[in-house]
Amino acid sequence: MEAVTLALALTAAAPVILGASPTPLTMPDDAETMQSEVDPHDRMTVNVALEGTGPYRFLIDTGSQRTVVSTALAGSLGLLPGPQVRIVSMAGEDHVGTAHVETLGFGRQELYGLVVPLLEDQHMGADGILGTDSLQDQRVLLDFTKNTIAIGGARELGGRRGYEIVVRARERSGRLIMTNAMIDGIRVDVIIDTGASTTVGNLALQQAMRKHTQGFATLSSVTGQELTAQIGIARRLEVRNLAIINVAIAYADAPAFRELGLRKRPAIFLGMRELRAFKRVAIDFSSHKILFDLPG
C-alpha cells in the first residue's frame, strides 16, 4: 500500500521546468564521456575498474560522502580488510567493515590507496558507489538527453557554455548545498542527490509547509535500513530564475539531515525524479557551482 501511494503521488504530478530556452552547445572532443546505465530507480551508473579488473557498475551518488564497494566484490578480489567505520545513510546509521583498495579508475580518473566501506550489493543495486570523496576537484556532468556522464575539469567539459542557470553552493562534508532556493515561498537548503530516486525533505520543511500529506511511503537506504516517510507535493521550487513545478517530497526525520546540521532549517535532498526534468545538470566540485541546462 505504501509503494502504491508513492507511485500515485509521483504519477499525478510530473515535474516541469519553467524557464528560458537552452542555447546550443558542442562538447569538446577531448571531454571524457561515459555511457551510463539507468537502474530501476532512475539512478545512473558507470563502469569502474578496481585493482586493474572490471568493468564493474558503480552508482554515481553526489549525496554520499564515501566511495563504497560491495562485500561480494571485495571478497572476489581478495581485498585486505580495514577497520570498522560509521556510515550515515538516508534511513539510518551503522558501523560497517572496510577494505583497502590500491587502485580505482573511472574514465580518465585513477585513485590510489583508498579505504572503502563495504555494503551489500542488493541494497545498493550496484557493485559500488562513487561518492563525493572520489569526485573532489572534478565536474560531474549528467546529460539526461544522451544518458551519459562526463567527469573531468570544468574547462574541459565546456565551462559555462550552454547553461542558463549557474548557482554557487557551499560545501559541507563533501556535499554541495544550494542555500538560495525557495519552495512555495519558504527558503530551503538543497543538496543535489544523484543517488536517490525521490526528493526527501526534513521535518522542518514539512512543518513550515503546513500542508496535508498524500500518503505514506518507505525509504530504503543503501545500508538496507528502512524509514517511513510522508508524501506531499510542492507547487514550486525556485532557484534564482529557475522554477520546477510539481515537486514530490518524501518527508522524514532522516539521519542524513542531522549529519549535515540541517535538521532545524528547511532542507531537501533533490532526487533524480526532479533532476531528470532538466536537459543537463553539472555538479562542479572544484568551484562549488551547480549548472542547469533547461529543456526546450
TABEL-V107365 format. One record per helix or strand of 3 or more residues. SS is the DSSP state (@ for helix, = for strand). FROM is the first residue (numbers start at 1). TO is the last residue. If there is no record, write none. Layout:
BEGIN
SS:FROM:TO / SS:FROM:TO
END
This chain:
BEGIN
@:2:12 / =:16:18 / =:33:35 / =:44:50 / =:53:60 / =:68:70 / @:71:77 / =:81:88 / =:93:106 / =:109:119 / @:121:124 / =:128:130 / @:132:134 / =:139:143 / =:148:152 / =:165:168 / =:170:172 / =:175:183 / =:186:192 / =:199:201 / @:203:209 / =:215:220 / =:226:239 / =:242:251 / @:255:259 / =:267:270 / @:272:275 / =:280:284 / =:289:293
END
